[in-house]
Amino acid sequence: MNIKTNDTVIVLSGKDKGKIGKVLKAMPADSKVIVEGVNVAKRHQKPRRQGETGGIIKVETPIYSCKVMRVCPKCEKPTRLAHAFKDGKKVRVCKKCGAEG
């Protein structure tokens, strides 16, 4: 899985197609990611302690990582990632402009 936490991604399919958001959490074992403002579900929360308020809250739920594509920070276009070696370290490189990141 090439998507990591804090990457900016665009949604490729589904009800939120075209939305751009930041990855809040990546779950490589399940091949899923949680993206800010995408796939939002309403959750009914009950107050657990005295003085705490309950109500309906909105929560981002996971989507499959194959349904998102990383947006390059330099050229700001959706792109696939390439891997290159620089100074003995493996780095992620934009396929379109060649920028690192």
Summary of the structure (lengths in Angstrom):
residues: 101
radius of gyration: 17.1
end to end distance: 15.5
largest distance: 57.0
contacts: 249
relative contact order: 0.21
helix: 3%
strand: 48%
